[in-house]
Amino acid sequence: MFAAVALALAAGGAWAQANDTLAKIKSSGSVTMGVRESSGALSYTLGDGKYVGYHVEICQKVLADIQKQLGLAKLDVKYQPVTSQNRIPLVQNGTVDIECGSTTNNVARQKDVSFAVTTFVEEVRMAVKANSGINAIKDLNGRNVATTTGTTSVQTLRKNERAAGMDFKEVYGKDHADSFLLLESGRADAFIMDGSLLAGLIAKSKNPADFKIAGEVLSVEPIAIMLRKDDPAFKKAVDDSIKAMMKSGEIAKLYDKWLMQPIPPANAKVGLAMSDNLKAALANPNDKPAEDYAKK
């Protein structure tokens, strides 16, 4: 019995060590940030291994705070591109320590990973060609609707009561840029996705005036930095840093920088004013899942 208890304690210690991200960062002097190639103004690449965006900069500031907390003279931040399909497994298996993209916090995902306090609140919408005649969900009947593999956007559309009885074909892009290309090339009539991502992709397109965001808001979803599950010390460090930025007004400044001002590489404006839902999340920091927003 004592041997069994000792074995259980040892296993528990190994599990705790495996999930102690702060200890891992301190011992290695490095941390791996998960980033996206084309998640609108939240997280995207400029090429040559350079990643920028609202969530990327928030994470850079969080990691600078953690570096100070751990007393590290230097912290090597490695950038690991992730996709909608592999982002959760890469956080779970330790390849990525902190994922800074455009991931919705929902109940299903909370079974596998943890989320920091909400730093963005999305409204799921649809992008269409400006001359398409598509102005509402009802106009999608018989059309090709694009979304990105590994996301929840088409399921959100199908669950919407306004889509009841409608028949549309789903077409999938491997990432958000690929999904937008389906719309741009005419292979899709609409692209269902988070509003900020759509606005960012339109702003960076060759002819932004050719596109518009149309139709009803399909859902409201909290977007947050994703972390490994069962690592409360790391979550607290991340949350404390973000809450301090919320209190100081730094988050609001970063929002203005990335969502309201011209951004690289084309110096185009996304022009997405801060929503009331995000203002509320910044005033009262929380990690509520999307399902709680649906109850409103």
Phi, psi and omega in degrees: 000314180298322179297319180296319179296316179299319179296318180296319179295319179297317179297318178297321179295318179296320179296317180298319181295320181296332182256013179264085184294324179298318178295320179298316180295317182295318183286327183267337184069019181216162178211146180249121179260126174279129183228163180250155179279328189208048178265063177053224179271359182281321184194116181203168183255146171258003184092165178057036176076012181263122180240137183221176176133169182304309181286329177297315181290323175301314181295322178299320179289322176300314182292329175295321177294319180293322176303315178295317181301322182273354179069032181271129177293328181216143175230119180274112179264117178260139182254122182243110177298136177232164177240174177298331182280323188254358186299317181291311177303323182290330173286317181299318186272003175090359177296319179247133180269326183212121185258122189238073185230247183216047188269127177286134174273111176225170186300318182299316181290331180296344176287338185250330184219176176243161179231143172287177177299149184299131178241356177205144176236119184265151167243118181285125184226191175228140173260138180220168172292140184300331182259017187283339185080002178271119182232350183207169181303321183299337181281357181274353182301127180079009183257167172267125183244123182263147167207176184263133178306135177090001178253174186253010191294315181291324175300321178298317178296315182297328180282344183290131184298335180288344180268002182302130177080001181275152179237113176221155182262135178270132172234142189242137170260152182285336173212179186295323179296321179293320178296319179294325177297325176300319177290314183300322184274354180089001178285345174228148180267339179208153177236114181268123182191176177303137185303320181293325179292317178298314181298320179294318180293321177296315181299326183268000181284168182296320182226083183305329182293346180283351186233159175211157172262125188228170172081179183286160172286121183280324177196161176247125188227130176284132178251134184214163174290132185260139183228169174292149179284155175061041174225070186299328181294317179291317178302317180297318179298317179293312180300316181299319179295315180295317180299322177296321178292325177295315183294322182281346184091002181296320180298317179299322178294319179293322177300312180300318181300315188264334184252343184241342182253163177299136181235155180289160005272343187263002183055040177264152179263133171288317175067044181248103182296149181297130182283161177298325179296320179288320176304319179294321180293326179286327180285328181227082185305135181202164176241040179295141178282170182302326182300329178290329178288327181291340182283347183294000000 
